[in-house]
């Protein structure tokens, strides 16, 4: 994924813009107005463990709920 204009690119850019803060898939779906919530799940799972992206169980920065979140840590 390269951060283009695809849904995957939009999700990637949103997570990078949060500058290390973790965001859950529900909030990604809401913020981007995605019609299919599973899109966020597929993309965030693919990003986890690549190019500074990680998925962990934590508190979502946007909704405050304990969930699996994805964050990007600049290297």
PARO-730550 format. One line per 3 residues: number of its first residue (from 0); for each residue x, y, z of N, C-alpha, C, CB. Coordinates in steps of 0.02 Angstrom, whole numbers, padded with zeros to 5 digits. Glycine has a CB too. Layout:
N
NUM> X Y Z X Y Z X Y Z X Y Z | ... .
This chain:
75
0> 00042 -00059 00000 00000 00000 00000 00044 00062 00000 -00047 00000 00060 | 00023 00111 -00037 00066 00168 -00046 00034 00234 -00027 00089 00172 -00116 | -00026 00234 00000 -00057 00297 00021 -00089 00335 -00035 -00006 00340 00053 .
3> -00110 00301 -00088 -00142 00334 -00145 -00213 00354 -00130 -00141 00288 -00206 | -00254 00359 -00183 -00323 00381 -00175 -00371 00324 -00164 -00345 00421 -00235 | -00347 00263 -00160 -00390 00206 -00145 -00414 00210 -00073 -00352 00140 -00158 .
6> -00462 00168 -00056 -00485 00164 00013 -00427 00145 00058 -00543 00113 00021 | -00386 00098 00036 -00327 00078 00075 -00281 00138 00086 -00289 00021 00040 | -00272 00178 00035 -00229 00237 00041 -00258 00288 00089 -00219 00269 -00027 .
9> -00324 00297 00088 -00357 00344 00134 -00349 00321 00206 -00431 00351 00116 | -00357 00256 00217 -00349 00229 00284 -00277 00238 00308 -00368 00154 00286 | -00230 00223 00265 -00159 00230 00282 -00144 00303 00300 -00115 00207 00225 .
12> -00167 00350 00260 -00153 00421 00274 -00184 00443 00340 -00179 00465 00217 | -00245 00420 00354 -00278 00438 00417 -00236 00415 00476 -00348 00408 00421 | -00213 00354 00475 -00174 00326 00530 -00108 00364 00537 -00161 00251 00520 .
15> -00075 00379 00482 -00012 00417 00484 -00024 00486 00513 00020 00421 00413 | -00078 00519 00492 -00093 00587 00517 -00103 00589 00593 -00156 00615 00483 | -00124 00533 00622 -00135 00530 00694 -00069 00528 00733 -00177 00470 00712 .
18> -00014 00524 00698 00053 00533 00726 00067 00489 00788 00063 00604 00745 | 00055 00424 00780 00071 00377 00834 00013 00360 00879 00125 00405 00875 | -00043 00396 00873 -00101 00381 00913 -00138 00321 00882 -00148 00443 00919 .
21> -00162 00276 00924 -00197 00217 00900 -00270 00232 00884 -00193 00162 00950 | -00295 00201 00830 -00364 00211 00810 -00395 00143 00794 -00369 00259 00748 | -00457 00133 00817 -00492 00070 00804 -00524 00070 00735 -00544 00057 00859 .
24> -00542 00010 00713 -00572 00003 00646 -00639 00039 00642 -00581 -00070 00629 | -00678 00040 00696 -00742 00075 00696 -00733 00149 00683 -00778 00064 00762 | -00684 00179 00715 -00672 00250 00706 -00644 00265 00636 -00623 00276 00759 .
27> -00602 00220 00610 -00578 00228 00541 -00638 00228 00494 -00528 00171 00522 | -00683 00180 00504 -00743 00175 00462 -00784 00238 00466 -00785 00114 00483 | -00796 00263 00527 -00836 00324 00537 -00803 00385 00506 -00849 00335 00610 .
30> -00738 00395 00521 -00703 00455 00498 -00700 00460 00422 -00633 00455 00525 | -00694 00402 00389 -00688 00402 00316 -00755 00389 00281 -00638 00349 00295 | -00807 00378 00320 -00873 00367 00291 -00876 00305 00247 -00894 00427 00250 .
33> -00842 00252 00269 -00840 00191 00230 -00908 00156 00235 -00783 00144 00254 | -00931 00129 00179 -00996 00096 00178 -00991 00023 00201 -01027 00099 00109 | -00932 -00005 00197 -00921 -00075 00217 -00868 -00076 00273 -00900 -00119 00156 .
36> -00889 -00086 00336 -00842 -00085 00391 -00785 -00135 00384 -00878 -00098 00455 | -00796 -00190 00350 -00743 -00240 00343 -00683 -00213 00303 -00770 -00302 00308 | -00693 -00160 00265 -00637 -00131 00228 -00582 -00108 00275 -00661 -00072 00184 .
39> -00601 -00076 00329 -00552 -00052 00378 -00515 -00111 00409 -00586 -00009 00432 | -00551 -00164 00423 -00521 -00224 00453 -00468 -00254 00407 -00574 -00276 00469 | -00485 -00263 00344 -00439 -00293 00296 -00376 -00250 00289 -00473 -00302 00227 .
42> -00385 -00186 00282 -00328 -00141 00271 -00284 -00136 00333 -00351 -00072 00250 | -00314 -00127 00392 -00273 -00120 00452 -00236 -00184 00469 -00316 -00098 00511 | -00267 -00241 00455 -00231 -00305 00466 -00171 -00310 00419 -00279 -00365 00454 .
45> -00180 -00288 00357 -00124 -00291 00309 -00068 -00242 00328 -00150 -00275 00239 | -00086 -00185 00357 -00035 -00135 00376 00004 -00157 00437 -00068 -00068 00389 | -00027 -00192 00483 00005 -00212 00546 00071 -00248 00534 -00041 -00256 00586 .
48> 00123 -00222 00565 00189 -00253 00559 00229 -00232 00498 00182 -00326 00559 | 00203 -00184 00460 00239 -00161 00400 00254 -00086 00406 00199 -00176 00336 | 00312 -00066 00383 00331 00005 00375 00311 00050 00434 00300 00031 00313 .
51> 00319 00026 00495 00306 00067 00553 00234 00063 00579 00321 00137 00538 | 00191 00023 00548 00123 00014 00572 00121 -00044 00621 00074 00002 00513 | 00080 -00037 00673 00072 -00091 00721 00000 -00094 00745 00119 -00083 00781 .
54> -00022 -00155 00761 -00089 -00167 00788 -00080 -00196 00858 -00131 -00216 00742 | -00114 -00165 00906 -00111 -00188 00975 -00178 -00177 01009 -00055 -00150 01014 | -00187 -00210 01065 -00247 -00199 01106 -00231 -00138 01149 -00266 -00263 01150 .
57> -00272 -00085 01142 -00258 -00023 01178 -00322 00019 01178 -00199 00017 01144 | -00317 00079 01202 -00374 00126 01202 -00372 00165 01136 -00371 00174 01264 | -00428 00168 01101 -00432 00207 01039 -00431 00281 01057 -00497 00190 00999 .
60> -00388 00318 01024 -00381 00389 01036 -00445 00428 01021 -00324 00417 00994 | -00483 00405 00973 -00542 00443 00951 -00605 00428 00991 -00556 00428 00878 | -00618 00365 01008 -00680 00348 01044 -00669 00331 01117 -00714 00290 01010 .
63> -00607 00318 01137 -00591 00304 01206 -00606 00233 01229 -00627 00351 01249 | -00626 00189 01183 -00642 00120 01200 -00580 00076 01194 -00698 00093 01156 | -00577 00024 01236 -00524 -00025 01231 -00538 -00073 01174 -00516 -00063 01298 .
66> -00496 -00071 01124 -00505 -00112 01064 -00437 -00126 01032 -00552 -00077 01013 | -00438 -00165 00979 -00378 -00172 00939 -00371 -00107 00899 -00381 -00235 00893 | -00314 -00076 00906 -00301 -00013 00871 -00240 -00020 00825 -00290 00045 00921 .
69> -00239 00022 00776 -00182 00025 00730 -00150 00093 00737 -00203 00011 00655 | -00084 00094 00739 -00047 00158 00744 00013 00155 00698 -00025 00174 00818 | 00040 00214 00684 00100 00218 00643 00153 00253 00684 00088 00255 00576 .
72> 00210 00223 00687 00267 00253 00723 00321 00269 00671 00294 00206 00780 | 00333 00333 00662 00385 00354 00614 00452 00327 00637 00387 00431 00607 | 00491 00305 00590 00557 00277 00607 00611 00328 00603 00574 00219 00562 .
